[in-house]
Amino acid sequence: MRYLLSLIVLSSVALTGLSQEQKADQTSIGFGFKSLVPSEVFRTQNIIDIDSGLASLNVNNQFGYSYGMLIHRRLDDRWRVETGLYYAKRNQTYQVNTILNQFQQSYAMINYEVPIRLLRMLQLSKNIRTLTGIGMQLNLWATEDYGVGDKTNEFFARRKSWISPSFDLSVGFDYDFKMGLFYLGASYQFFISEMYVAKVESDLGYFEPFVNFELPANYLGLELRWYFLDEK
């Protein structure tokens, strides 16, 4: 936890130092909510699909969510930098189909996200702008391991590391109110490596050739943000 607090403090100091000469009202604090959306197009829905001939195994992402606090600094009329801290809950289902029966169970994984992104603004009208962003995100995995299954098939996964980086790509629009900024957009997280190593053990030998595999972590997000403006 002390590493996480140090990272947040350093990020905040960096944002302040990047634009010491800017006006105070160019720094904003806000809150965000993000829906983690399964998508066949972005390959974030069906993440594991194995067929041994005797049985099939599927691991699918379900709708998840994340929310947290953000701080951004407007550097000039075109650029912003932003960081924050999010709590995220990922939901997945594990399903096994055999000629005898079907088993399905849901489970959740918890992690914390620290985005660090650069945003490019384009003014469309007096109050509306488009924003495209690129950056990195540090992902801190709180769920160390988990297991689901029945007496014939057991699924077990363990995290590869407690922290993993990902690339953050985003696009959206914001609307400037007198009281703040409202943002609506989408983002895509592309992970450098998989988050968990998993295995399946079957008493009946359904998956002996396919025991070990890795779980990818990429996801598509639809995001709402609200920033409070300092009116000094």
N, C-alpha and C positions, 0 to 999 in steps of 0.2 A: 504493500500500500504506500510506503514512503517513496518508492520509485514513481508511482503514479502521481502523487502530490508534487514531487519535484518537477515532473514533466509538465504539469499544468502551469506551475509557477514560471518555469522557463519560457513556455510558449506565450504566456501573458506579457512577460517582460520583453520578449522579442517583438511582439506586436506593438507595444508601446514605443520601443526604440526605433522601429521602422519609420515612424512619422512623427518625430518630436515637434516639428514645426507646424503640424496641422492643427486646426481648430479643435476645441474640445468636443464640439457637437458631431465630429466625424467618427467618434467611437461609439459603438452600439452594443448593448447586451440584449440577448434574446433567448427564445426557447424554440425548440423544434420537435416535431413528431414525424416519424418515418414509418411507412408501411412496407414491409419486406414482401415483395410480390413474386410468386413462382411464375416463370415464363419459359415456354418452350423455345421461343425465338432466341433468348439470351442463354439458354441451356442452364437455367437455374431451378427447374422443376424436378425432373427425374434425374437424380444425381448418381444413382447406382442401379444397374439393370443387369442381372446375371441369370442365365438359364443353363442349368446343368444337364437338362434332358429329363431328369427325374423330378425336378422342382425349379421354381423361379423365385428370385429374390429381388425386391424393389425397395429402394430408399428414396422417398420423395420429400421435397420441401413443401411446407404448408405456409399459409400467411403468418408472418411474424410482425414484430414491431420494435421500434427503438424510439427513445425520447431523451431529451437532455437540454443542457444550457450551452449557448454559443456566445462568443465575443468576436466582433469583427471591427477592423479599422479601415476607413476609407482613405486611401493614399492620395488619390486625385480624382478627376472626373471619370476615369476609365478603370481604375484598379482598386480592389479591396483584398485584404488578407483576413483569414478567419481561422479560429480554432475553437475547441470546446470539449465537452465530455458527455457521452451518450451511454445510456443503459439499453442493452439490446436483448431480446428474447427470440430465439429461432425455434420454430416448430417443425418437426419432421415426423414422417410415418415410416415404419418398418413393416413390410408385408412379405409373407412367404406363401406360395401356392404349390400344393402337391396334388397328386391324383387322389389322395385320401381326404385332405382337408385344406382349409385356408386359415392363416393366422395374420392378424394385423394389430399393431399397437403404436400409439403416439408417444412422443417424448419431446422434451424441450432442452435447449442449451442456452446458457447465460454467458454473455460477454460484455465488456465495456469498450467503447470506441473513442479514440482521440483523433479527430480529423484535423489536418493542417492543410489548407487549400488557398490557392490564389484565384481570384475571381475577376473576370473581364466584363465590364459593363458596356452596354450600348443603349443610348437613350432613344426610345421610340416616340414618346410624347412627354409632356410636362411632368407627369407622375408615374409613367410606366417605363421600365427598363428590362432588357434581357440580360441574363448573366450566364456565362459559361465558365466552368471551373475545372481546375486540375490540381491534384495534390496527392498527398499520402495520408494514410490512416493507420494508426497503431491499434491493434485489437488485443485486448487483454481477456484471456479465457478463464472465466470463473469455474466452469464445469470441467473438472479434471477427467472424469470418466463416467460412463453410464452403460447400462446393459438392459436389454429387453429380450423377450422370447418366451417360449413354452418348453415343455419337457423334451421335445424332439429337436428343436432348433433354438439356439441361443446366440444373440447378437451382442457383441461387446465392443466398445470403442474407447480409446484413450487419446488424450490430446498430445500432439507432438511437441508443443512448447507452450508456455504460459503466455507468450506474446508473439504476435506475427504481424508483419506489415502488409498493406494492400495499396493498390492504386485507386484513387478516387476521381471519377469523372462525373460532371454534373452539368445540367442545363435547366434554366427556368426563367421565371418572370417575377419581378417584384413591383409592388404598387406603393407609392409614397403617400401615406396619410399624415395629417398634422401630428398625430400621436405616435406614429411609428411606421415601420415597413412591414408589409405582408408579402411573403414569398411562397410561390408554388412551383415545384419543379420535380425533376427525376434525377436519380444518380445510379451509377453502376460501380460496384466494388469488384476489382479484379485482384485476387490474392496471388502472391508470389509462390506459395506452397500450400498444400492441403492442411486442414486444421486438425484432423483426427486420423489415427490409424485404427482400422476396425477388423474384426474377424468374426466368422460364423462357425459355430461348432454344432454338428448334427449327429445325434446318436444313431440315426439311420443311414448316415453316409451320403446325404443328398448333395452336399457341397464340398466334398473332399478336394476336388481340383481347384476350388475357388475360395479357399479359406480366408486369405488375407487381402485387404484392399484399403484404399485411402478415401476419405470423404472430402470433396471439394467444398470451398466456402464462398464462392462468388455469389453475389445477389444483386437484384434490381430493386431499387427503392423509389417510392413516391413520397415526396416530402413537403410538409408545411412548416413555415418558420414565421415567427413574429419577433421583430426587433423593436426595442424601446429606444427612442432617440433622446439624447441629452440636449435639452433646450437652453443650455447656458449661453 
